[in-house]
Amino acid sequence: MKSSQQRRHADAVWIKASRCNNGNCVEVANLGQGVIGLRDTKVAGGPVLEFPRDAWNAFVQEVKDGAHDPRIT
């Protein structure tokens, strides 16, 4: 029997990252209740990292701003 978390992951609509290449991809999904899921595309039934929506949105904004780009000094 699947846990409620496993059902939530299985029922989610997963979106592959737009910068996916060579099969090294991640997928993201809205898991409901203010939770965003992140998983490895190659292991669809594997572990899922879960983040509060506010934390995920802050991370995405930081990426857009270049805060995590090692090329930016």
Phi and psi restraints in degrees (value plus and minus 20) as a CYANA .aco file:
   2 LYS   PHI     -99.5   -59.5
   2 LYS   PSI     124.0   164.0
   3 SER   PHI     -95.1   -55.1
   3 SER   PSI     146.6   186.6
   4 SER   PHI     -82.4   -42.4
   4 SER   PSI     -54.5   -14.5
   5 GLN   PHI     -86.2   -46.2
   5 GLN   PSI     -64.2   -24.2
   6 GLN   PHI     -82.7   -42.7
   6 GLN   PSI     -60.3   -20.3
   7 ARG   PHI     -84.4   -44.4
   7 ARG   PSI     -61.2   -21.2
   8 ARG   PHI     -81.8   -41.8
   8 ARG   PSI     -62.1   -22.1
   9 HIS   PHI     -86.1   -46.1
   9 HIS   PSI     -62.3   -22.3
  10 ALA   PHI     -88.3   -48.3
  10 ALA   PSI     -54.0   -14.0
  11 ASP   PHI    -103.5   -63.5
  11 ASP   PSI     -32.4     7.6
  12 ALA   PHI     -88.7   -48.7
  12 ALA   PSI     134.6   174.6
  13 VAL   PHI    -115.4   -75.4
  13 VAL   PSI      88.2   128.2
  14 TRP   PHI    -110.9   -70.9
  14 TRP   PSI     115.0   155.0
  15 ILE   PHI    -137.0   -97.0
  15 ILE   PSI     104.9   144.9
  16 LYS   PHI     -94.7   -54.7
  16 LYS   PSI     121.3   161.3
  17 ALA   PHI     -77.8   -37.8
  17 ALA   PSI     122.0   162.0
  18 SER   PHI     -90.7   -50.7
  18 SER   PSI     -40.2    -0.2
  19 ARG   PHI    -121.6   -81.6
  19 ARG   PSI      11.9    51.9
  20 CYS   PHI     -93.9   -53.9
  20 CYS   PSI     114.9   154.9
  21 ASN   PHI    -170.7  -130.7
  21 ASN   PSI     132.5   172.5
  22 ASN   PHI      34.3    74.3
  22 ASN   PSI       5.7    45.7
  23 GLY   PHI      55.8    95.8
  23 GLY   PSI     -19.9    20.1
  24 ASN   PHI    -111.3   -71.3
  24 ASN   PSI      61.8   101.8
  25 CYS   PHI    -146.9  -106.9
  25 CYS   PSI     137.5   177.5
  26 VAL   PHI    -143.6  -103.6
  26 VAL   PSI     137.1   177.1
  27 GLU   PHI    -145.2  -105.2
  27 GLU   PSI     129.9   169.9
  28 VAL   PHI    -147.4  -107.4
  28 VAL   PSI     128.2   168.2
  29 ALA   PHI    -169.0  -129.0
  29 ALA   PSI     128.6   168.6
  30 ASN   PHI    -102.3   -62.3
  30 ASN   PSI      94.5   134.5
  31 LEU   PHI    -113.8   -73.8
  31 LEU   PSI     -17.4    22.6
  32 GLY   PHI      64.7   104.7
  32 GLY   PSI     148.4   188.4
  33 GLN   PHI      32.7    72.7
  33 GLN   PSI      15.7    55.7
  34 GLY   PHI      52.7    92.7
  34 GLY   PSI       4.8    44.8
  35 VAL   PHI    -140.1  -100.1
  35 VAL   PSI     114.0   154.0
  36 ILE   PHI    -129.8   -89.8
  36 ILE   PSI     115.4   155.4
  37 GLY   PHI    -127.3   -87.3
  37 GLY   PSI     127.5   167.5
  38 LEU   PHI    -154.0  -114.0
  38 LEU   PSI     111.2   151.2
  39 ARG   PHI    -164.5  -124.5
  39 ARG   PSI     144.2   184.2
  40 ASP   PHI    -101.6   -61.6
  40 ASP   PSI     106.7   146.7
  41 THR   PHI     -78.2   -38.2
  41 THR   PSI     -55.8   -15.8
  42 LYS   PHI     -90.1   -50.1
  42 LYS   PSI     -38.0     2.0
  43 VAL   PHI    -146.9  -106.9
  43 VAL   PSI      45.0    85.0
  44 ALA   PHI     -76.5   -36.5
  44 ALA   PSI     -53.1   -13.1
  45 GLY   PHI    -113.6   -73.6
  45 GLY   PSI     -12.9    27.1
  46 GLY   PHI    -105.4   -65.4
  46 GLY   PSI    -181.0  -141.0
  47 PRO   PHI     -85.7   -45.7
  47 PRO   PSI     132.3   172.3
  48 VAL   PHI    -146.3  -106.3
  48 VAL   PSI     106.6   146.6
  49 LEU   PHI    -102.5   -62.5
  49 LEU   PSI     114.9   154.9
  50 GLU   PHI    -136.9   -96.9
  50 GLU   PSI     115.7   155.7
  51 PHE   PHI    -150.5  -110.5
  51 PHE   PSI     122.8   162.8
  52 PRO   PHI     -81.6   -41.6
  52 PRO   PSI     123.1   163.1
  53 ARG   PHI     -73.7   -33.7
  53 ARG   PSI     -62.7   -22.7
  54 ASP   PHI     -82.5   -42.5
  54 ASP   PSI     -61.1   -21.1
  55 ALA   PHI     -86.1   -46.1
  55 ALA   PSI     -61.7   -21.7
  56 TRP   PHI     -82.2   -42.2
  56 TRP   PSI     -66.2   -26.2
  57 ASN   PHI     -81.7   -41.7
  57 ASN   PSI     -59.4   -19.4
  58 ALA   PHI     -84.2   -44.2
  58 ALA   PSI     -63.0   -23.0
  59 PHE   PHI     -81.1   -41.1
  59 PHE   PSI     -67.3   -27.3
  60 VAL   PHI     -79.5   -39.5
  60 VAL   PSI     -61.6   -21.6
  61 GLN   PHI     -84.8   -44.8
  61 GLN   PSI     -60.2   -20.2
  62 GLU   PHI     -81.9   -41.9
  62 GLU   PSI     -60.6   -20.6
  63 VAL   PHI     -82.9   -42.9
  63 VAL   PSI     -65.8   -25.8
  64 LYS   PHI     -80.1   -40.1
  64 LYS   PSI     -54.0   -14.0
  65 ASP   PHI    -102.0   -62.0
  65 ASP   PSI     -24.4    15.6
  66 GLY   PHI      64.7   104.7
  66 GLY   PSI      -8.3    31.7
  67 ALA   PHI     -84.0   -44.0
  67 ALA   PSI     -41.8    -1.8
  68 HIS   PHI    -133.5   -93.5
  68 HIS   PSI      -2.0    38.0
  69 ASP   PHI    -116.3   -76.3
  69 ASP   PSI      92.1   132.1
  70 PRO   PHI     -85.6   -45.6
  70 PRO   PSI     -34.5     5.5
  71 ARG   PHI     -98.2   -58.2
  71 ARG   PSI     -37.2     2.8
  72 ILE   PHI    -111.9   -71.9
  72 ILE   PSI     105.3   145.3
